[in-house]
Amino acid sequence: MLQLSYAPLWATLNDTGMKKIDLIGIVSNSVLRKIENEDPVSLKVIGQLCEGLGVPVERVIEFRDV
């Protein structure tokens, strides 16, 4: 079974010197809470993150075997 992970997003933020709070300009507080809790979000939100950070989708999410 595959599980969604935002580990690449946290690595991307770390690489760029950004913090989670910097994502508030890209997504809402409630969406950021979902991401922090590893809850799924819409593809629209993933697209907003990719565009806002200027990175491809693999720098935001990945699927892991569990």
C-alpha positions as CSV (number, residue, x, y, z in Angstrom):
1,M,0.0,0.0,0.0
2,L,1.2,3.5,-0.8
3,Q,1.0,6.4,1.6
4,L,1.4,10.1,0.7
5,S,4.3,11.9,2.3
6,Y,5.3,15.6,2.3
7,A,8.9,14.8,3.3
8,P,10.2,16.3,0.0
9,L,8.4,19.6,0.8
10,W,10.1,19.8,4.2
11,A,13.5,19.1,2.5
12,T,12.8,21.7,-0.1
13,L,12.0,24.3,2.6
14,N,15.2,23.3,4.4
15,D,17.2,23.6,1.2
16,T,15.9,27.1,0.5
17,G,16.1,28.4,4.0
18,M,12.4,28.8,4.3
19,K,10.2,27.9,7.2
20,K,6.7,26.3,7.3
21,I,5.2,29.8,8.2
22,D,6.5,31.0,4.8
23,L,4.0,28.7,3.1
24,I,1.1,30.9,4.4
25,G,1.5,33.2,1.4
26,I,1.0,30.2,-0.8
27,V,-1.7,28.2,1.0
28,S,-4.1,28.9,3.9
29,N,-3.6,28.1,7.5
30,S,-6.1,25.2,7.4
31,V,-4.3,23.6,4.4
32,L,-0.9,24.0,6.1
33,R,-2.3,22.2,9.1
34,K,-3.5,19.3,6.9
35,I,0.0,19.1,5.3
36,E,1.7,19.2,8.8
37,N,-0.6,16.3,9.8
38,E,0.3,14.3,6.6
39,D,-3.4,14.5,5.5
40,P,-4.1,14.5,1.8
41,V,-4.8,17.8,0.0
42,S,-6.2,18.5,-3.5
43,L,-4.0,18.4,-6.6
44,K,-4.9,22.1,-6.9
45,V,-3.1,22.8,-3.6
46,I,-0.1,20.7,-4.7
47,G,0.0,22.7,-7.9
48,Q,-0.1,26.0,-5.9
49,L,2.8,24.7,-3.8
50,C,4.8,23.8,-6.9
51,E,4.2,27.1,-8.5
52,G,4.8,29.2,-5.4
53,L,8.0,27.4,-4.6
54,G,9.1,27.1,-8.3
55,V,9.7,23.4,-8.0
56,P,8.4,20.2,-9.7
57,V,5.9,18.0,-7.9
58,E,8.6,15.5,-6.7
59,R,10.0,18.3,-4.6
60,V,6.7,18.6,-2.7
61,I,5.2,15.1,-2.4
62,E,6.1,11.4,-2.7
63,F,4.4,8.1,-2.2
64,R,6.0,5.6,0.2
65,D,5.3,1.9,0.7
66,V,3.8,1.1,4.1
